[in-house]
């Protein structure tokens, strides 16, 4: 069998196109994996929040929002711990970043993300920004809930 340079170049060009298409496919799969990790983590985090909140409310009553308080505090602890562990353990899969802090803890509680952001501002020396974030988040968040209740009542 005789292979000339032109046939070889043509085959190589076809291989390159196939190979590059393969790279794009791999990149697309990697991108989709991120979404699957966030979705799976979110699914599990929201179920954990519902179960734990219901359990604590059943055990301790609903006069004070113990369930929400425990979830927010444990979520704050978890996001601090997990983000630190993931930053220091470079050999762990980057998909864990999407699964645990973004997916699971993000669905478990967004309060933990708020706390992490405030902590990062303090750690970077921007105490005024951290304080502003905390005060505004609590006050404006309360007002937003109040306005949401008012808006919701208009649809009754």
C-alpha positions in Angstrom: 0.0 0.0 0.0 1.3 3.4 -1.0 0.5 6.5 1.0 1.5 9.8 -0.5 2.1 13.1 1.4 -1.2 14.6 0.2 -3.3 11.6 1.5 -1.4 11.8 4.8 -2.0 15.6 5.1 -5.7 15.1 4.3 -6.0 12.4 6.9 -4.1 14.5 9.5 -6.5 17.4 8.8 -9.5 15.2 9.3 -8.0 13.9 12.5 -7.3 17.4 13.7 -10.9 18.4 13.1 -12.1 15.3 14.9 -9.8 15.9 17.7 -10.7 19.5 18.1 -14.4 18.6 18.0 -13.6 16.1 20.7 -12.1 18.8 22.8 -15.2 21.0 22.4 -17.3 18.0 23.4 -15.2 17.4 26.5 -15.5 21.1 27.5 -19.2 21.0 27.0 -19.4 17.9 29.2 -17.3 19.6 31.9 -19.6 22.6 31.8 -22.7 20.4 32.2 -21.0 18.5 35.0 -20.9 21.8 37.0 -24.6 22.3 36.5 -25.3 18.7 37.5 -23.2 19.1 40.7 -25.0 22.3 41.6 -28.3 20.7 41.0 -27.6 17.6 42.9 -26.2 19.6 45.8 -29.2 21.9 45.7 -31.6 19.0 45.7 -29.9 17.5 48.8 -29.4 20.8 50.5 -33.1 21.8 50.2 -34.2 18.4 51.5 -31.8 18.7 54.4 -33.1 22.2 55.2 -36.7 21.1 55.1 -36.1 17.9 57.2 -33.9 19.6 59.8 -36.1 22.7 60.1 -39.2 20.6 60.5 -37.6 18.3 63.0 -36.3 21.1 65.2 -39.6 23.0 65.0 -41.4 19.8 66.1 -39.0 19.2 69.0 -38.7 22.8 70.2 -41.8 24.6 69.0 -42.4 27.5 66.7 -42.4 30.5 69.0 -38.8 31.3 68.1 -37.5 30.1 64.7 -35.1 27.6 66.2 -35.0 25.5 63.0 -34.1 28.5 60.8 -31.6 29.7 63.3 -29.9 26.3 63.6 -29.8 25.9 59.8 -28.4 29.4 59.3 -25.7 29.0 62.0 -24.8 25.4 60.9 -24.7 26.6 57.2 -22.4 29.5 58.1 -20.1 27.1 60.0 -20.2 24.6 57.1 -19.5 27.1 54.3 -16.5 28.5 56.3 -15.2 25.0 56.9 -15.8 23.6 53.4 -14.5 26.6 51.5 -11.3 26.6 53.6 -10.9 22.8 53.1 -11.4 23.1 49.4 -8.9 26.0 49.2 -6.2 24.0 51.1 -6.8 20.7 49.4 -5.9 21.4 45.8 -5.9 17.7 45.0 -9.6 17.4 45.6 -11.9 17.5 42.6 -13.0 21.0 41.6 -16.5 19.6 41.2 -16.7 19.5 45.0 -16.8 23.3 44.9 -20.0 23.1 42.8 -21.5 20.2 44.8 -21.0 21.3 48.4 -20.7 25.1 49.0 -22.6 26.3 45.9 -25.2 23.5 45.5 -25.7 21.9 48.9 -25.0 24.8 51.3 -26.5 27.3 48.9 -29.8 25.5 49.0 -29.4 24.6 52.7 -29.1 28.3 53.5 -28.1 31.4 51.6 -27.4 33.1 55.0 -24.1 31.2 55.1 -23.0 32.9 51.8 -23.9 36.3 53.3 -21.9 35.5 56.4 -18.9 34.3 54.3 -19.0 37.5 52.3 -19.1 39.7 55.4 -16.2 37.7 56.9 -14.1 38.1 53.8 -14.7 41.9 53.9 -13.5 42.0 57.6 -10.5 39.8 56.8 -9.5 42.0 53.9 -9.6 45.0 56.2 -12.8 46.6 54.9 -14.7 46.7 58.2 -16.9 49.5 57.1 -18.1 47.5 54.0 -18.7 44.4 56.2 -20.7 46.4 58.7 -22.7 48.1 56.0 -23.4 44.7 54.4 -24.6 43.2 57.7 -26.7 46.2 58.7 -28.3 46.7 55.3 -28.9 42.9 54.8 -30.7 42.6 58.1 -32.7 45.8 57.9 -33.5 45.7 54.2 -34.1 42.0 54.3 -36.6 42.5 57.1 -38.3 45.3 55.1 -38.3 43.1 52.0 -40.0 40.3 53.9 -42.5 42.8 55.3 -43.2 44.2 51.8 -43.5 40.7 50.4 -46.1 39.8 53.0 -48.0 42.9 52.1 -47.8 42.1 48.4 -48.8 38.5 49.0 -51.8 39.6 50.9 -53.0 41.7 48.0 -53.3 38.5 45.9 -55.6 36.8 48.4 
